[in-house]
Amino acid sequence: MSTTATNASTDANQASTAAWDPIFDELNFPKDPDNMYAQTVATMLHGAEVVGLRHRVKIILAQPKNELMVHFPVKMNDGHHHLFKGYRVQHNNALGPFKGGLRFHPDVHLDDVKSLALMMTLKCALVRIPLGGAKGGVKCNPREMSVDELERVARRFTSAIQHVIGPDYDIPAPDVGTNAQVMAWIADTYQMSTNDRTSTDGMRVVTGKPVEIGGSLGRNKATGQGVVDVLVEMLPAFGIPIEDMRVSVQGWGNVGSWAGRILQKLGAKIVAVMDHSGCLLNEDGFDTEALTAYCQEHGSIAGFEKAHKTTGSGKDTSKGAQPISLEDFYKTRVDVFIPAALEQMIKAEEASYINCRVIAEGANGPVTPEGDEVLEKRGIHCIPDILANAGGVTVSYFEWVQNKTYHMWDEERVDAELNRIMVMAARRTLVAKQKYDVPMRQAAYCSALEHLGAVYRVRGIFP
Ligand code: GLU
């Protein structure tokens, strides 16, 4: 069970929570129960207590190694200059170079970025890839920017953080509001700014690049594919056959739309979807390819029910689709619910009426600690973010390896290696769940922390 920094003492497991407060006090944490960073650290420290991590490793992991905040001006299309705020938080590099996405979104805040960077450390540790954890972003609204403005922001931000990133030091990737094109601008800017202009090695500074400039086949769909790989591995234990299972998806962006499309191919029915514009229901199951194409053209799912396009076989792709309220979206009866939008969306209230048996967290941190407690009481299984959405960073790792070795893997190899890593991580989580008798989120944290603890044991702490 997860708890917050301030209500730690109310946790059922008094023995483990007793050790939390001193670390929060020792590190001067703000006593704000809604602070996402404090929440993530509390969950991490609980796991650290369960696996018996030493105090020195706990305090190292409770704060990021480096935090950079930058302000930079960009000329907008109307001629005025706007001052943007950006971040790069490098949480930990004990396992390998700092690694994690860059998010372009109006709600980017330092504490959320710190929290997401810590999750990256744990995610890489859980899937046992030799990478550390980082996260960054720019507070901006890409939906309200032209392509030219977006490019100028990406390039100018790169130049503001270029002294702290590097192909073997800190390797950004796509996240909410960024994509392969943004990575291409970042890689190009970085490479043009490095001292050695005779080499294209600087292009390795980001993953999730377009395939034309060294991106990996299978990277674009990787996070959604990883969600599906974990579900296929775990659902039999919950007695849910993929064939004909009902699924709802929150967020029809990269992760949600890929997970939905792959699941539909496996025979599942995507019956409810939600994005920033609203919610749709289709009891017969959406044509997920048509919904994705519509979304790419119109920027959201709004109006899909009225699009009425006809497929080659004469089928109306909007047939059966109808708008529903947010509450009805959550209350739609499904086997699996995939939150694939933003963090902190499933609070106690939403958790009390979500009508599903399993949640697979495509997004990072979509369920708050209070939401988690309600889900736990209701017996809803939650496959946590650091496991469910680790496919993205795993294929990022494959991209980095391919770039370093000047090789290109075919998509079959990428998919097979990804599947192997996701299945192993899922089994590792279930083993930790049994061993420590904790819920799945805690089990995933425990397994990641066991690995980090072992690495610190052999490396020691300098000097
Ligand atoms: N942004 C993704 C995540 O949260 C991918 C990070 C990466 O590929 O480095 O896992």
Boltz pocket constraint, residues with backbone or C-beta under 6 A from the ligand:
constraints:
  - pocket:
      binder: B
      contacts: [[A, 99], [A, 100], [A, 101], [A, 102], [A, 171], [A, 172], [A, 173], [A, 174], [A, 175], [A, 176], [A, 207], [A, 208], [A, 364], [A, 389], [A, 390], [A, 392], [A, 393], [A, 394], [A, 396]]
      max_distance: 6.0
